[in-house]
């Protein structure tokens, strides 16, 4: 199952991921998307919004529950995936691709895990 967690990404205990690019791309893990089930609503911050590592930056809702999204980084949102907002199922279908959430101009990265550490964390 290790290929469920791309090696080139970093992960958080709150089930978000980020890549190492600048601006950093942020999303939720396949593990989180699977646990949530059918996604029906996504609330993301507007471009220009300041986000703080470890703090809530949005909300994702499924037919099962509502979950808060926690930022893995501190910085400023420079792009929002409007396609994912318009079609939240995209996040569940392709969490590491078309289902990304926001791009952030990063000033600081919060505590992150490698793919192997995250895999151990979720007990995959």
Phi and psi in degrees as GROMACS dihedral restraints (atoms count N, CA, C in turn):
[ dihedral_restraints ]
;  ai    aj    ak    al  type     phi  dphi    fc
    3     4     5     6     1   -58.7    20    10
    4     5     6     7     1   -26.8    20    10
    6     7     8     9     1   -71.6    20    10
    7     8     9    10     1    -5.8    20    10
    9    10    11    12     1   -72.5    20    10
   10    11    12    13     1   -16.1    20    10
   12    13    14    15     1  -123.0    20    10
   13    14    15    16     1    96.1    20    10
   15    16    17    18     1   -52.9    20    10
   16    17    18    19     1   132.4    20    10
   18    19    20    21     1   -64.2    20    10
   19    20    21    22     1   -25.9    20    10
   21    22    23    24     1   -81.2    20    10
   22    23    24    25     1    -1.3    20    10
   24    25    26    27     1  -106.5    20    10
   25    26    27    28     1   162.9    20    10
   27    28    29    30     1  -114.0    20    10
   28    29    30    31     1   152.6    20    10
   30    31    32    33     1  -129.2    20    10
   31    32    33    34     1   160.6    20    10
   33    34    35    36     1  -119.3    20    10
   34    35    36    37     1   163.5    20    10
   36    37    38    39     1   -65.6    20    10
   37    38    39    40     1   -16.0    20    10
   39    40    41    42     1   -93.1    20    10
   40    41    42    43     1     6.6    20    10
   42    43    44    45     1    75.7    20    10
   43    44    45    46     1    29.9    20    10
   45    46    47    48     1  -102.6    20    10
   46    47    48    49     1   161.0    20    10
   48    49    50    51     1  -130.5    20    10
   49    50    51    52     1   160.2    20    10
   51    52    53    54     1  -145.8    20    10
   52    53    54    55     1   153.4    20    10
   54    55    56    57     1  -101.1    20    10
   55    56    57    58     1   175.2    20    10
   57    58    59    60     1   -92.3    20    10
   58    59    60    61     1    10.9    20    10
   60    61    62    63     1   -77.8    20    10
   61    62    63    64     1   173.1    20    10
   63    64    65    66     1  -131.5    20    10
   64    65    66    67     1   113.5    20    10
   66    67    68    69     1   -68.9    20    10
   67    68    69    70     1   155.1    20    10
   69    70    71    72     1   -77.4    20    10
   70    71    72    73     1   138.7    20    10
   72    73    74    75     1   -92.2    20    10
   73    74    75    76     1   135.1    20    10
   75    76    77    78     1  -123.3    20    10
   76    77    78    79     1   141.1    20    10
   78    79    80    81     1  -153.6    20    10
   79    80    81    82     1  -173.5    20    10
   81    82    83    84     1  -105.7    20    10
   82    83    84    85     1   155.8    20    10
   84    85    86    87     1   -76.7    20    10
   85    86    87    88     1   159.7    20    10
   87    88    89    90     1   -60.0    20    10
   88    89    90    91     1   -34.9    20    10
   90    91    92    93     1   -59.3    20    10
   91    92    93    94     1   -46.5    20    10
   93    94    95    96     1   -66.5    20    10
   94    95    96    97     1   -43.6    20    10
   96    97    98    99     1   -61.6    20    10
   97    98    99   100     1   -41.4    20    10
   99   100   101   102     1   -65.9    20    10
  100   101   102   103     1   -41.6    20    10
  102   103   104   105     1   -64.9    20    10
  103   104   105   106     1   -35.3    20    10
  105   106   107   108     1   -72.2    20    10
  106   107   108   109     1   -35.9    20    10
  108   109   110   111     1    87.4    20    10
  109   110   111   112     1  -144.8    20    10
  111   112   113   114     1   -70.7    20    10
  112   113   114   115     1   114.9    20    10
  114   115   116   117     1   -84.0    20    10
  115   116   117   118     1   133.3    20    10
  117   118   119   120     1  -123.6    20    10
  118   119   120   121     1   -15.7    20    10
  120   121   122   123     1  -154.7    20    10
  121   122   123   124     1   141.4    20    10
  123   124   125   126     1  -138.3    20    10
  124   125   126   127     1   125.9    20    10
  126   127   128   129     1  -116.8    20    10
  127   128   129   130     1   119.4    20    10
  129   130   131   132     1  -123.6    20    10
  130   131   132   133     1   157.5    20    10
  132   133   134   135     1   -71.4    20    10
  133   134   135   136     1   159.1    20    10
  135   136   137   138     1   -77.9    20    10
  136   137   138   139     1   156.6    20    10
  138   139   140   141     1   -56.7    20    10
  139   140   141   142     1   135.8    20    10
  141   142   143   144     1    97.7    20    10
  142   143   144   145     1    -9.9    20    10
  144   145   146   147     1   -73.5    20    10
  145   146   147   148     1   135.5    20    10
  147   148   149   150     1   -83.0    20    10
  148   149   150   151     1   133.6    20    10
  150   151   152   153     1  -119.8    20    10
  151   152   153   154     1   153.2    20    10
  153   154   155   156     1  -124.6    20    10
  154   155   156   157     1   134.1    20    10
  156   157   158   159     1   -53.5    20    10
  157   158   159   160     1   130.1    20    10
  159   160   161   162     1    86.7    20    10
  160   161   162   163     1    -5.2    20    10
  162   163   164   165     1  -107.7    20    10
  163   164   165   166     1   157.7    20    10
  165   166   167   168     1   -66.3    20    10
  166   167   168   169     1   134.2    20    10
  168   169   170   171     1  -125.6    20    10
  169   170   171   172     1    -2.5    20    10
  171   172   173   174     1  -178.1    20    10
  172   173   174   175     1  -169.8    20    10
  174   175   176   177     1  -145.6    20    10
  175   176   177   178     1   143.9    20    10
  177   178   179   180     1  -129.4    20    10
  178   179   180   181     1   135.1    20    10
  180   181   182   183     1  -123.7    20    10
  181   182   183   184     1   137.3    20    10
  183   184   185   186     1  -122.2    20    10
  184   185   186   187     1   178.8    20    10
  186   187   188   189     1   -67.0    20    10
  187   188   189   190     1   -16.3    20    10
  189   190   191   192     1   -93.8    20    10
  190   191   192   193     1   -41.3    20    10
  192   193   194   195     1  -162.3    20    10
  193   194   195   196     1   173.7    20    10
  195   196   197   198     1  -114.4    20    10
  196   197   198   199     1   131.5    20    10
  198   199   200   201     1  -127.2    20    10
  199   200   201   202     1   143.8    20    10
  201   202   203   204     1   -82.6    20    10
  202   203   204   205     1   149.2    20    10
  204   205   206   207     1  -103.1    20    10
  205   206   207   208     1   131.1    20    10
  207   208   209   210     1  -109.8    20    10
  208   209   210   211     1   132.7    20    10
  210   211   212   213     1   -73.2    20    10
  211   212   213   214     1   131.0    20    10
  213   214   215   216     1   -81.7    20    10
  214   215   216   217     1    -6.6    20    10
  216   217   218   219     1  -138.0    20    10
  217   218   219   220     1   161.8    20    10
  219   220   221   222     1  -104.3    20    10
  220   221   222   223     1   135.9    20    10
  222   223   224   225     1   163.8    20    10
  223   224   225   226     1  -157.7    20    10
  225   226   227   228     1  -121.7    20    10
  226   227   228   229     1   132.0    20    10
  228   229   230   231     1   -67.5    20    10
  229   230   231   232     1   124.7    20    10
  231   232   233   234     1  -111.2    20    10
  232   233   234   235     1   -14.6    20    10
  234   235   236   237     1  -156.3    20    10
  235   236   237   238     1   143.3    20    10
  237   238   239   240     1  -120.4    20    10
  238   239   240   241     1   138.2    20    10
  240   241   242   243     1   -79.3    20    10
  241   242   243   244     1    87.6    20    10
  243   244   245   246     1   -63.8    20    10
  244   245   246   247     1   -30.9    20    10
  246   247   248   249     1   -62.3    20    10
  247   248   249   250     1   -37.0    20    10
  249   250   251   252     1   -72.0    20    10
  250   251   252   253     1   -36.0    20    10
  252   253   254   255     1   -64.2    20    10
  253   254   255   256     1   -43.1    20    10
  255   256   257   258     1   -70.3    20    10
  256   257   258   259     1   -32.6    20    10
  258   259   260   261     1  -135.2    20    10
  259   260   261   262     1    79.0    20    10
  261   262   263   264     1   -56.3    20    10
  262   263   264   265     1   -24.9    20    10
  264   265   266   267     1   -60.9    20    10
  265   266   267   268     1   -22.3    20    10
  267   268   269   270     1   -57.1    20    10
  268   269   270   271     1   -38.2    20    10
  270   271   272   273     1   -62.8    20    10
  271   272   273   274     1   -43.0    20    10
  273   274   275   276     1   -70.8    20    10
  274   275   276   277     1   -35.8    20    10
  276   277   278   279     1   -77.7    20    10
  277   278   279   280     1   -30.7    20    10
  279   280   281   282     1  -147.9    20    10
  280   281   282   283     1    65.0    20    10
  282   283   284   285     1   -63.0    20    10
  283   284   285   286     1   -25.4    20    10
  285   286   287   288     1   -99.8    20    10
  286   287   288   289     1     1.4    20    10
  288   289   290   291     1  -123.0    20    10
  289   290   291   292     1  -108.8    20    10
  291   292   293   294     1   -63.9    20    10
  292   293   294   295     1   -15.7    20    10
  294   295   296   297     1   -90.8    20    10
  295   296   297   298     1    15.8    20    10
  297   298   299   300     1   -59.1    20    10
  298   299   300   301     1   160.1    20    10
  300   301   302   303     1  -104.6    20    10
  301   302   303   304     1   -60.5    20    10
  303   304   305   306     1  -140.4    20    10
  304   305   306   307     1   161.3    20    10
  306   307   308   309     1  -116.1    20    10
  307   308   309   310     1   133.8    20    10
  309   310   311   312     1  -125.9    20    10
  310   311   312   313     1   132.5    20    10
  312   313   314   315     1   -78.6    20    10
  313   314   315   316     1   104.7    20    10
  315   316   317   318     1   -84.6    20    10
  316   317   318   319     1   133.6    20    10
  318   319   320   321     1  -106.0    20    10
  319   320   321   322     1   -24.6    20    10
  321   322   323   324     1  -156.8    20    10
  322   323   324   325     1   138.4    20    10
  324   325   326   327     1   -98.2    20    10
  325   326   327   328     1   132.2    20    10
  327   328   329   330     1   -77.2    20    10
  328   329   330   331     1  -172.2    20    10
  330   331   332   333     1   -63.2    20    10
  331   332   333   334     1   126.1    20    10
  333   334   335   336     1  -130.9    20    10
  334   335   336   337     1   160.3    20    10
  336   337   338   339     1  -115.6    20    10
  337   338   339   340     1   152.5    20    10
  339   340   341   342     1   -75.8    20    10
  340   341   342   343     1   171.3    20    10
  342   343   344   345     1   -58.0    20    10
  343   344   345   346     1   -43.3    20    10
  345   346   347   348     1   -65.6    20    10
  346   347   348   349     1   -40.3    20    10
  348   349   350   351     1   -66.1    20    10
  349   350   351   352     1   -41.0    20    10
  351   352   353   354     1   -65.9    20    10
  352   353   354   355     1   -42.7    20    10
  354   355   356   357     1   -58.6    20    10
  355   356   357   358     1   -42.6    20    10
  357   358   359   360     1   -65.9    20    10
  358   359   360   361     1   -39.0    20    10
  360   361   362   363     1   -60.8    20    10
  361   362   363   364     1   -44.3    20    10
  363   364   365   366     1   -86.1    20    10
  364   365   366   367     1    -4.4    20    10
  366   367   368   369     1    70.0    20    10
  367   368   369   370     1    34.6    20    10
